[in-house]
Each structure stands twice: as C-alpha cells, then as structure tokens.
Amino acid sequence: MSVRRHWLSFDFILLILVLAAGEFGIRMIGATASYTARRVVANAYTSQRLFFMTGIVILIIFTVVDYHLIGRLYWFVYALMIVLLIAVLIFGQGDATGTARWFRFDFPGMGFAIQPSEFSKIFMIVFLAKFIDKQQDSINNIGVLSILAALIIVPVVLILSQPALSACVVIAFISICVVFSSGLKARYILIPLGIIIPIVMLLVWDWNGGRVIVDTVLDPYQVSRIEIFLNPERHSALFYQSEASLRAIGSGMLHGRGYRQGRYVPMGENDFIFAIIGEQFGFIGCALVLLVFFIIITKCIVIANRAHDMLGKLIAMGVACKLAFEVFVNVGVATYILPNTGMPFPFLSAGGSSLWVNMACIGLVLNVGLFKAKSIFKG
C-alpha cells in the first residue's frame, strides 16, 4: 500500500480545543495576576502569551513536517536529550531547593528559561516510537527489551539527579505505556510488576522505619512534601499551600465566585491553576475543563488506533498517555488526593517549556492523523 496525506481528514476539533485551552490558561494566569501582588505572576502572564503565540508556530511545524522524517532522526533526538540533561546539571540555574532544571536566557528588557526535562518527554515519545517501530518484529525478544530498558533508565536517572521527580515519573509512565502499546506479550508486563510491587512495599516499610532508603533516593524537600501530605496536622505551616487550594476550590461551590474574583493561592499560576479555575468557575467550570481534556485525550487515542503504521500509533498513544497522566496528577494535587509533585496542567499552567512541548505533541498527533493507507484497488 502507498501512503499519502489527506488534508480533508484534518482534525479541526482537536486543534480548536487545544487552542481554546491555551487561551483559557492565559486568561486564568491573568486573572491570578489581577488579585495577586506578586510581580512574577504578571510577568508569567506576559510570557505565557508570547510562548503561546510561538507555540502555535511550533504546532504548525510539527503538523506539516512528515512525522516519518522526524522519526528517522530518532538517534539524534535521543543524543540531544542526553546532552541537554547533562548540560543542565553542569550549567543549569538552581533555585532555593537546590535543583538545577533550567537554562536561563536574559536579553535587554526580557528573559526566559528553558527546562530540558520537559523537552525530554517529547524526545522520549519520538525515540521510543521509532525504536520500537524498527524492532517491532522482535519486541518480545528479551535482549531487545533489555536494551530498551537501559535506554529508558539513562534519561530517567539524569532527570532524577536534577532533581525533577515529576518529569521523571512522567517519562517513566510514557515509556511504559508506549512499550505496552507495541504488542508486548502479557508475560513481559508481569515481570516489571513483580519488580515494582516489592520495591514499593520495601519503601513503605522503610518510610515507617528508619527511612534509610527514602532519605537516600529523595531530596529533603521531596520527603517533606510526602510528610505534609500524610500528616498535615504536624506541619500546619507548610500545609498552607494545599490548604489554600482546597479553600479556593471549596469556595467556588457550584457556579464559582466569578472571573477575577479570587484570593491568593501559592503557585496558583503554575501547579495549582486548577484551584484557580474551581474558585472562579466552581464545579461546573472544573467539570467543563475536564470534559475538554477528556475529548482531547480521546481524540489522540482514536488517531492512534487509526494510524496506518506502528510509528504513528505509538507517537499518538504516547501523547495521549502523557496528557492523561499530567492532568490526573495535577488535579490530584490540587484536590489533595496526591502529594504536591510540581506537575503543570497541560496548556493551562504557566510555563513556556511545558506549553511548547504540548503544542509540539499535538502537532505530531495531527500529523499522524493526516496519513492514511491507500488501497491497492483504488487509483
């Protein structure tokens, strides 16, 4: 069969929903800036608008450039990811928690930061999709799976060294989903479960004991987030961030307090943007936002199922899993179901790197949806 693009099959609904989500995110960041004295929030609004406009260009590029061509560069993509992750450990900008996650670029009158761990998410989707596409006939070979596992572990360890635990978890989740979507036999799915479950049990035992392993693997600020989640009454001062999020969502009730009618929520423009939405638009607003993202993720899965080749299927499925996991974790943190992980809400939270990556991801999915197999019985 030959393959060609069918522009009449372009998914305009997916594009419109993504652009609407990005614009809504900018307005919510602006609403936060309107009642927050922090200058950084106002700067985030201006930066997000610029990142959104340039993100549209990125989306267009990843839509029109044949994803097969991008796939051929998979080893270059992987090498670039490793170089960036090593470089940020050496030259990256740190913060109060001792992390080194960003490259900072300052120009007269403006500046911005790039987070390599965010770009690693799309790098891994492209690399894994093409690697598995090349090895799909031998994907159930233990040797191939061992090589693939090693290639996944390298960036995960580098990201964990920054540390950027949330990005590390997302990449691990994406990798598992993409590999499992490739036709892996059930017995290979049970093997990692047989490894992960004892490790989790060991960490739980260690947490309740001397915390020798936990304190070695996690940084102090990450341990404190878990402690606050498990025992908020013992850390009432540090629980303020999550408590403010719950108050904001609760105060919105059914219809919300109204646009720009909110109160201060720490990091409301970033990790807790869902709390801002709940406060201003209530349960109805939160439900509509989740419905929009349910449609976006579902469309990515549908495009994956209709893809004419394994490469396209795994790219679209990887994007769907990335978006679904990030939405779940962000909402879980805002509603105090999960401990604070610092994970942005796709398209809504402030952050240029995250927005660019998500726009590129949707561009790839739209790209995959344009290709359909042409029957040999048709002219």
DRENDO-1510 file (C-alpha; in Angstrom, 1 decimal, always signed):
<recs>
REC; n; res; u; v; w
REC; 1; MET; +0.0; +0.0; +0.0 .
REC; 2; SER; +1.1; +3.5; -0.7 .
REC; 3; VAL; +0.7; +6.3; +1.8 .
REC; 4; ARG; -0.3; +9.9; +1.3 .
REC; 5; ARG; -1.7; +12.8; +3.3 .
REC; 6; HIS; -5.4; +13.5; +3.4 .
REC; 7; TRP; -5.8; +17.1; +4.4 .
REC; 8; LEU; -9.6; +16.8; +4.3 .
REC; 9; SER; -9.2; +14.5; +7.3 .
REC; 10; PHE; -7.5; +17.2; +9.4 .
REC; 11; ASP; -8.9; +17.2; +12.9 .
REC; 12; PHE; -10.1; +20.8; +13.3 .
REC; 13; ILE; -12.0; +20.0; +16.5 .
REC; 14; LEU; -8.8; +18.8; +18.2 .
REC; 15; LEU; -6.9; +21.9; +17.0 .
REC; 16; ILE; -9.7; +24.2; +18.2 .
REC; 17; LEU; -9.9; +22.6; +21.6 .
REC; 18; VAL; -6.2; +22.8; +22.2 .
REC; 19; LEU; -6.1; +26.5; +21.1 .
REC; 20; ALA; -9.1; +27.2; +23.3 .
REC; 21; ALA; -7.4; +25.5; +26.3 .
REC; 22; GLY; -4.2; +27.5; +25.7 .
REC; 23; GLU; -6.1; +30.8; +25.5 .
REC; 24; PHE; -8.1; +29.9; +28.6 .
REC; 25; GLY; -4.9; +29.2; +30.5 .
REC; 26; ILE; -3.5; +32.6; +29.6 .
REC; 27; ARG; -6.7; +34.2; +30.9 .
REC; 28; MET; -6.6; +32.3; +34.1 .
REC; 29; ILE; -3.0; +33.3; +34.7 .
REC; 30; GLY; -4.0; +36.9; +34.0 .
REC; 31; ALA; -6.9; +36.5; +36.5 .
REC; 32; THR; -4.5; +35.3; +39.1 .
REC; 33; ALA; -2.3; +38.4; +38.4 .
REC; 34; SER; -5.2; +40.7; +38.8 .
REC; 35; TYR; -5.6; +39.9; +42.6 .
REC; 36; THR; -2.1; +38.9; +43.5 .
REC; 37; ALA; +0.6; +41.4; +44.4 .
REC; 38; ARG; +3.4; +39.1; +43.2 .
REC; 39; ARG; +5.1; +40.7; +40.2 .
REC; 40; VAL; +6.2; +37.3; +39.0 .
REC; 41; VAL; +2.6; +36.4; +38.2 .
REC; 42; ALA; +2.2; +39.4; +36.0 .
REC; 43; ASN; +5.4; +38.5; +34.2 .
REC; 44; ALA; +4.1; +35.0; +33.8 .
REC; 45; TYR; +1.0; +36.3; +32.1 .
REC; 46; THR; +3.1; +38.3; +29.6 .
REC; 47; SER; +5.5; +35.4; +29.0 .
REC; 48; GLN; +2.7; +32.8; +28.6 .
REC; 49; ARG; +1.1; +35.0; +25.9 .
REC; 50; LEU; +4.4; +35.1; +24.0 .
REC; 51; PHE; +5.0; +31.3; +24.5 .
REC; 52; PHE; +1.5; +30.6; +23.2 .
REC; 53; MET; +2.0; +32.6; +20.0 .
REC; 54; THR; +5.3; +30.9; +19.3 .
REC; 55; GLY; +3.8; +27.6; +20.4 .
REC; 56; ILE; +1.3; +27.9; +17.5 .
REC; 57; VAL; +4.2; +28.2; +15.1 .
REC; 58; ILE; +5.7; +25.1; +16.7 .
REC; 59; LEU; +2.4; +23.2; +16.4 .
REC; 60; ILE; +2.2; +24.1; +12.7 .
REC; 61; ILE; +5.7; +23.0; +12.0 .
REC; 62; PHE; +5.2; +19.6; +13.7 .
REC; 63; THR; +1.9; +19.2; +11.8 .
REC; 64; VAL; +3.3; +19.9; +8.3 .
REC; 65; VAL; +6.7; +18.2; +8.6 .
REC; 66; ASP; +6.2; +14.5; +7.8 .
REC; 67; TYR; +6.5; +12.6; +11.1 .
REC; 68; HIS; +8.3; +9.8; +9.3 .
REC; 69; LEU; +11.1; +12.3; +8.6 .
REC; 70; ILE; +11.2; +13.2; +12.3 .
REC; 71; GLY; +11.3; +9.6; +13.2 .
REC; 72; ARG; +14.3; +9.0; +11.1 .
REC; 73; LEU; +16.2; +11.3; +13.4 .
REC; 74; TYR; +15.4; +9.2; +16.5 .
REC; 75; TRP; +19.0; +8.6; +17.5 .
REC; 76; PHE; +19.9; +12.2; +17.1 .
REC; 77; VAL; +16.9; +13.1; +19.2 .
REC; 78; TYR; +18.0; +10.7; +21.9 .
REC; 79; ALA; +21.6; +12.0; +21.9 .
REC; 80; LEU; +20.4; +15.6; +22.0 .
REC; 81; MET; +18.2; +14.8; +25.0 .
REC; 82; ILE; +21.1; +13.2; +26.9 .
REC; 83; VAL; +23.4; +16.1; +26.1 .
REC; 84; LEU; +20.9; +18.7; +27.3 .
REC; 85; LEU; +20.2; +16.7; +30.5 .
REC; 86; ILE; +23.9; +16.5; +31.3 .
REC; 87; ALA; +24.5; +20.2; +30.4 .
REC; 88; VAL; +21.7; +21.4; +32.7 .
REC; 89; LEU; +23.4; +19.5; +35.6 .
REC; 90; ILE; +26.6; +21.4; +34.9 .
REC; 91; PHE; +25.4; +24.8; +33.7 .
REC; 92; GLY; +21.8; +24.9; +34.8 .
REC; 93; GLN; +20.2; +27.5; +37.0 .
REC; 94; GLY; +19.2; +26.3; +40.5 .
REC; 95; ASP; +16.6; +27.5; +43.0 .
REC; 96; ALA; +16.0; +27.5; +46.7 .
REC; 97; THR; +15.5; +23.8; +46.8 .
REC; 98; GLY; +18.9; +23.1; +45.3 .
REC; 99; THR; +17.5; +22.0; +41.9 .
REC; 100; ALA; +19.2; +22.7; +38.6 .
REC; 101; ARG; +16.5; +22.4; +36.0 .
REC; 102; TRP; +16.7; +25.4; +33.8 .
REC; 103; PHE; +18.8; +27.2; +31.2 .
REC; 104; ARG; +18.3; +30.9; +31.7 .
REC; 105; PHE; +18.5; +33.3; +28.8 .
REC; 106; ASP; +18.4; +37.1; +29.6 .
REC; 107; PHE; +18.0; +39.8; +27.0 .
REC; 108; PRO; +17.6; +43.6; +27.3 .
REC; 109; GLY; +14.1; +44.1; +28.7 .
REC; 110; MET; +13.2; +40.4; +28.8 .
REC; 111; GLY; +14.3; +36.9; +29.7 .
REC; 112; PHE; +13.1; +33.3; +29.7 .
REC; 113; ALA; +14.1; +29.9; +31.0 .
REC; 114; ILE; +14.1; +26.5; +29.2 .
REC; 115; GLN; +13.6; +23.3; +31.1 .
REC; 116; PRO; +15.3; +20.3; +29.3 .
REC; 117; SER; +13.4; +17.7; +31.4 .
REC; 118; GLU; +10.1; +19.0; +29.8 .
REC; 119; PHE; +11.5; +18.6; +26.3 .
REC; 120; SER; +12.7; +15.1; +27.2 .
REC; 121; LYS; +9.1; +14.0; +27.3 .
REC; 122; ILE; +8.5; +14.5; +23.6 .
REC; 123; PHE; +12.1; +13.4; +22.8 .
REC; 124; MET; +11.3; +10.0; +24.5 .
REC; 125; ILE; +8.0; +9.7; +22.7 .
REC; 126; VAL; +9.6; +10.1; +19.3 .
REC; 127; PHE; +12.6; +7.9; +20.2 .
REC; 128; LEU; +10.7; +5.1; +21.7 .
REC; 129; ALA; +8.1; +5.1; +18.9 .
REC; 130; LYS; +10.7; +4.8; +16.2 .
REC; 131; PHE; +13.0; +2.4; +18.1 .
REC; 132; ILE; +10.0; +0.0; +18.6 .
REC; 133; ASP; +8.8; +0.6; +15.0 .
REC; 134; LYS; +12.3; -0.6; +13.8 .
REC; 135; GLN; +12.2; -3.6; +16.2 .
REC; 136; GLN; +8.5; -4.5; +16.2 .
REC; 137; ASP; +9.2; -8.0; +14.9 .
REC; 138; SER; +11.5; -8.7; +17.8 .
REC; 139; ILE; +9.9; -6.5; +20.5 .
REC; 140; ASN; +9.3; -9.7; +22.6 .
REC; 141; ASN; +12.9; -10.6; +22.5 .
REC; 142; ILE; +14.5; -10.3; +26.0 .
REC; 143; GLY; +17.7; -8.8; +24.5 .
REC; 144; VAL; +15.8; -6.1; +22.7 .
REC; 145; LEU; +13.7; -5.3; +25.8 .
REC; 146; SER; +16.9; -5.2; +27.9 .
REC; 147; ILE; +18.5; -2.6; +25.6 .
REC; 148; LEU; +15.2; -0.6; +25.5 .
REC; 149; ALA; +15.1; -0.6; +29.3 .
REC; 150; ALA; +18.7; +0.6; +29.6 .
REC; 151; LEU; +17.9; +3.4; +27.1 .
REC; 152; ILE; +15.0; +4.5; +29.2 .
REC; 153; ILE; +16.8; +4.3; +32.5 .
REC; 154; VAL; +19.6; +6.7; +31.4 .
REC; 155; PRO; +17.5; +9.9; +31.0 .
REC; 156; VAL; +15.4; +8.9; +34.0 .
REC; 157; VAL; +18.5; +8.8; +36.2 .
REC; 158; LEU; +19.7; +12.1; +34.8 .
REC; 159; ILE; +16.4; +13.8; +35.4 .
REC; 160; LEU; +16.2; +12.4; +38.9 .
REC; 161; SER; +19.7; +13.9; +39.5 .
REC; 162; GLN; +18.4; +17.4; +39.0 .
REC; 163; PRO; +16.2; +16.5; +40.8 .
REC; 164; ALA; +12.9; +16.8; +38.8 .
REC; 165; LEU; +10.8; +13.9; +40.2 .
REC; 166; SER; +7.6; +14.8; +38.4 .
REC; 167; ALA; +9.2; +14.9; +35.0 .
REC; 168; CYS; +11.0; +11.6; +35.9 .
REC; 169; VAL; +7.7; +9.9; +36.7 .
REC; 170; VAL; +6.0; +11.2; +33.6 .
REC; 171; ILE; +8.8; +9.9; +31.3 .
REC; 172; ALA; +8.7; +6.5; +33.1 .
REC; 173; PHE; +4.9; +6.4; +32.7 .
REC; 174; ILE; +5.1; +7.4; +29.0 .
REC; 175; SER; +7.8; +4.7; +28.4 .
REC; 176; ILE; +5.7; +2.0; +30.0 .
REC; 177; CYS; +2.6; +3.0; +28.0 .
REC; 178; VAL; +4.4; +3.2; +24.7 .
REC; 179; VAL; +6.1; -0.2; +25.2 .
REC; 180; PHE; +2.9; -1.9; +26.3 .
REC; 181; SER; +1.1; -0.4; +23.2 .
REC; 182; SER; +3.6; -2.1; +20.9 .
REC; 183; GLY; +2.2; -5.6; +21.2 .
REC; 184; LEU; +4.2; -6.7; +24.1 .
REC; 185; LYS; +3.2; -10.2; +25.4 .
REC; 186; ALA; +1.5; -10.4; +28.8 .
REC; 187; ARG; +4.3; -12.2; +30.5 .
REC; 188; TYR; +6.6; -9.2; +30.0 .
REC; 189; ILE; +4.0; -7.0; +31.6 .
REC; 190; LEU; +4.0; -9.2; +34.7 .
REC; 191; ILE; +7.8; -9.0; +35.1 .
REC; 192; PRO; +8.0; -5.3; +35.9 .
REC; 193; LEU; +5.0; -5.6; +38.2 .
REC; 194; GLY; +6.9; -8.4; +40.0 .
REC; 195; ILE; +9.8; -6.0; +40.5 .
REC; 196; ILE; +7.8; -2.8; +41.2 .
REC; 197; ILE; +5.5; -4.2; +43.8 .
REC; 198; PRO; +8.3; -5.5; +46.2 .
REC; 199; ILE; +10.1; -2.2; +45.8 .
REC; 200; VAL; +7.0; -0.2; +46.8 .
REC; 201; MET; +6.5; -2.5; +49.8 .
REC; 202; LEU; +10.1; -2.0; +50.7 .
REC; 203; LEU; +9.8; +1.8; +50.5 .
REC; 204; VAL; +6.7; +1.8; +52.6 .
REC; 205; TRP; +8.4; -0.4; +55.2 .
REC; 206; ASP; +11.4; +1.9; +55.1 .
REC; 207; TRP; +9.2; +5.0; +55.5 .
REC; 208; ASN; +7.7; +3.6; +58.6 .
REC; 209; GLY; +11.1; +2.6; +59.9 .
REC; 210; GLY; +14.4; +4.4; +59.7 .
REC; 211; ARG; +14.0; +6.0; +56.3 .
REC; 212; VAL; +17.4; +4.9; +55.2 .
REC; 213; ILE; +16.4; +4.2; +51.6 .
REC; 214; VAL; +13.9; +7.0; +51.3 .
REC; 215; ASP; +16.3; +9.7; +52.5 .
REC; 216; THR; +18.9; +8.4; +50.0 .
REC; 217; VAL; +16.7; +8.4; +47.0 .
REC; 218; LEU; +14.7; +11.6; +47.7 .
REC; 219; ASP; +15.8; +15.1; +48.5 .
REC; 220; PRO; +14.7; +16.6; +51.8 .
REC; 221; TYR; +12.1; +18.9; +50.2 .
REC; 222; GLN; +10.5; +15.9; +48.4 .
REC; 223; VAL; +10.4; +14.0; +51.7 .
REC; 224; SER; +8.8; +17.0; +53.4 .
REC; 225; ARG; +6.0; +17.1; +50.7 .
REC; 226; ILE; +5.2; +13.5; +51.5 .
REC; 227; GLU; +5.2; +14.1; +55.2 .
REC; 228; ILE; +2.9; +17.1; +54.8 .
REC; 229; PHE; +0.5; +15.0; +52.7 .
REC; 230; LEU; +0.4; +12.2; +55.2 .
REC; 231; ASN; +0.4; +14.3; +58.4 .
REC; 232; PRO; -0.8; +17.8; +57.7 .
REC; 233; GLU; -1.6; +18.5; +61.3 .
REC; 234; ARG; +2.1; +18.1; +62.2 .
REC; 235; HIS; +3.1; +20.6; +59.5 .
REC; 236; SER; +0.4; +23.1; +59.6 .
REC; 237; ALA; +2.6; +26.0; +58.5 .
REC; 238; LEU; +3.9; +24.0; +55.5 .
REC; 239; PHE; +0.4; +22.7; +54.7 .
REC; 240; TYR; -0.7; +26.2; +53.8 .
REC; 241; GLN; -0.3; +25.7; +50.1 .
REC; 242; SER; -2.5; +22.7; +49.8 .
REC; 243; GLU; -5.0; +24.1; +52.3 .
REC; 244; ALA; -5.3; +27.3; +50.3 .
REC; 245; SER; -6.0; +25.2; +47.2 .
REC; 246; LEU; -8.8; +23.3; +49.0 .
REC; 247; ARG; -10.3; +26.5; +50.3 .
REC; 248; ALA; -10.2; +28.1; +46.9 .
REC; 249; ILE; -12.0; +25.1; +45.2 .
REC; 250; GLY; -14.5; +24.8; +48.1 .
REC; 251; SER; -15.3; +28.5; +47.9 .
REC; 252; GLY; -16.2; +28.2; +44.3 .
REC; 253; MET; -19.1; +25.8; +45.1 .
REC; 254; LEU; -21.3; +25.2; +42.0 .
REC; 255; HIS; -21.0; +28.3; +39.9 .
REC; 256; GLY; -17.8; +29.9; +41.2 .
REC; 257; ARG; -17.1; +33.3; +42.7 .
REC; 258; GLY; -16.7; +34.9; +39.3 .
REC; 259; TYR; -13.9; +35.8; +36.9 .
REC; 260; ARG; -11.0; +37.6; +38.6 .
REC; 261; GLN; -12.9; +37.2; +41.9 .
REC; 262; GLY; -10.4; +35.1; +43.9 .
REC; 263; ARG; -7.9; +35.0; +46.7 .
REC; 264; TYR; -4.2; +34.2; +47.0 .
REC; 265; VAL; -3.2; +30.6; +46.3 .
REC; 266; PRO; +0.5; +29.9; +46.4 .
REC; 267; MET; +1.8; +29.0; +42.9 .
REC; 268; GLY; -1.8; +29.4; +41.6 .
REC; 269; GLU; -0.5; +30.2; +38.1 .
REC; 270; ASN; +1.6; +27.0; +38.0 .
REC; 271; ASP; +0.9; +23.9; +40.0 .
REC; 272; PHE; -2.5; +25.0; +41.4 .
REC; 273; ILE; -4.1; +26.5; +38.3 .
REC; 274; PHE; -7.0; +24.0; +38.7 .
REC; 275; ALA; -7.7; +25.6; +42.2 .
REC; 276; ILE; -8.0; +29.0; +40.5 .
REC; 277; ILE; -10.5; +27.5; +38.0 .
REC; 278; GLY; -12.5; +25.9; +40.7 .
REC; 279; GLU; -12.6; +29.1; +42.7 .
REC; 280; GLN; -13.7; +31.4; +39.9 .
REC; 281; PHE; -16.0; +29.0; +37.9 .
REC; 282; GLY; -16.9; +26.4; +40.5 .
REC; 283; PHE; -17.8; +22.7; +40.0 .
REC; 284; ILE; -19.3; +23.5; +36.6 .
REC; 285; GLY; -16.2; +25.2; +35.4 .
REC; 286; CYS; -13.9; +22.3; +36.6 .
REC; 287; ALA; -16.2; +19.7; +35.0 .
REC; 288; LEU; -16.1; +21.5; +31.7 .
REC; 289; VAL; -12.3; +21.8; +31.7 .
REC; 290; LEU; -12.0; +18.1; +32.5 .
REC; 291; LEU; -14.5; +17.3; +29.7 .
REC; 292; VAL; -12.5; +19.3; +27.2 .
REC; 293; PHE; -9.3; +17.4; +28.1 .
REC; 294; PHE; -11.2; +14.1; +28.0 .
REC; 295; ILE; -12.2; +14.9; +24.4 .
REC; 296; ILE; -8.6; +15.9; +23.6 .
REC; 297; ILE; -7.1; +12.7; +25.0 .
REC; 298; THR; -9.8; +10.6; +23.4 .
REC; 299; LYS; -9.1; +12.1; +20.0 .
REC; 300; CYS; -5.4; +11.3; +20.4 .
REC; 301; ILE; -6.3; +7.7; +21.2 .
REC; 302; VAL; -8.7; +7.5; +18.2 .
REC; 303; ILE; -6.0; +8.8; +15.9 .
REC; 304; ALA; -3.5; +6.3; +17.4 .
REC; 305; ASN; -6.0; +3.4; +16.6 .
REC; 306; ARG; -6.5; +4.7; +13.1 .
REC; 307; ALA; -2.8; +5.3; +12.4 .
REC; 308; HIS; -1.5; +3.4; +9.3 .
REC; 309; ASP; +1.8; +2.3; +10.9 .
REC; 310; MET; +3.3; +1.5; +14.3 .
REC; 311; LEU; +5.3; +4.7; +14.4 .
REC; 312; GLY; +2.2; +6.9; +14.2 .
REC; 313; LYS; +0.3; +4.7; +16.6 .
REC; 314; LEU; +2.9; +4.9; +19.3 .
REC; 315; ILE; +3.5; +8.6; +18.9 .
REC; 316; ALA; -0.2; +9.4; +19.3 .
REC; 317; MET; -0.6; +6.9; +22.1 .
REC; 318; GLY; +2.4; +8.4; +23.9 .
REC; 319; VAL; +1.0; +11.9; +23.7 .
REC; 320; ALA; -2.4; +10.6; +25.0 .
REC; 321; CYS; -0.8; +8.9; +28.0 .
REC; 322; LYS; +1.4; +12.0; +28.7 .
REC; 323; LEU; -1.6; +14.4; +28.8 .
REC; 324; ALA; -3.8; +12.0; +30.7 .
REC; 325; PHE; -1.2; +11.4; +33.4 .
REC; 326; GLU; -0.3; +15.0; +33.8 .
REC; 327; VAL; -4.0; +16.1; +34.1 .
REC; 328; PHE; -4.7; +13.3; +36.7 .
REC; 329; VAL; -1.7; +14.2; +38.9 .
REC; 330; ASN; -2.2; +18.0; +38.7 .
REC; 331; VAL; -5.9; +17.7; +39.7 .
REC; 332; GLY; -5.0; +15.1; +42.3 .
REC; 333; VAL; -2.5; +17.5; +43.9 .
REC; 334; ALA; -5.0; +20.5; +43.8 .
REC; 335; THR; -7.7; +18.4; +45.4 .
REC; 336; TYR; -5.3; +16.9; +48.0 .
REC; 337; ILE; -5.7; +13.3; +46.7 .
REC; 338; LEU; -1.9; +13.2; +45.9 .
REC; 339; PRO; +1.1; +14.9; +47.5 .
REC; 340; ASN; +2.5; +18.0; +45.8 .
REC; 341; THR; +4.7; +17.0; +42.8 .
REC; 342; GLY; +5.1; +20.3; +41.0 .
REC; 343; MET; +3.5; +18.9; +37.8 .
REC; 344; PRO; +1.9; +21.5; +35.5 .
REC; 345; PHE; -1.6; +21.2; +34.0 .
REC; 346; PRO; -1.2; +20.8; +30.2 .
REC; 347; PHE; -1.8; +24.1; +28.3 .
REC; 348; LEU; -3.2; +25.8; +31.4 .
REC; 349; SER; -0.3; +26.2; +33.8 .
REC; 350; ALA; +2.3; +28.9; +33.4 .
REC; 351; GLY; +5.5; +27.6; +31.8 .
REC; 352; GLY; +7.0; +28.1; +28.4 .
REC; 353; SER; +8.8; +24.8; +28.1 .
REC; 354; SER; +5.7; +22.8; +29.0 .
REC; 355; LEU; +3.5; +24.8; +26.6 .
REC; 356; TRP; +5.9; +24.4; +23.7 .
REC; 357; VAL; +6.2; +20.7; +24.3 .
REC; 358; ASN; +2.5; +20.2; +24.5 .
REC; 359; MET; +1.9; +22.2; +21.3 .
REC; 360; ALA; +4.6; +20.1; +19.5 .
REC; 361; CYS; +2.9; +16.9; +20.8 .
REC; 362; ILE; -0.5; +17.9; +19.4 .
REC; 363; GLY; +1.2; +18.9; +16.1 .
REC; 364; LEU; +2.6; +15.4; +15.9 .
REC; 365; VAL; -0.8; +13.8; +16.6 .
REC; 366; LEU; -2.5; +16.0; +14.0 .
REC; 367; ASN; +0.4; +14.9; +11.6 .
REC; 368; VAL; -0.3; +11.2; +12.3 .
REC; 369; GLY; -4.0; +11.8; +11.6 .
REC; 370; LEU; -3.3; +13.2; +8.2 .
REC; 371; PHE; -1.8; +9.9; +6.9 .
REC; 372; LYS; -4.0; +7.1; +5.7 .
REC; 373; ALA; -3.3; +3.9; +3.8 .
REC; 374; LYS; -4.3; +3.9; +0.2 .
REC; 375; SER; -5.8; +0.7; -1.0 .
REC; 376; ILE; -4.2; -1.0; -4.0 .
REC; 377; PHE; -7.6; -1.4; -5.5 .
REC; 378; LYS; -8.1; +2.4; -5.8 .
REC; 379; GLY; -6.5; +4.8; -8.2 .
</recs>
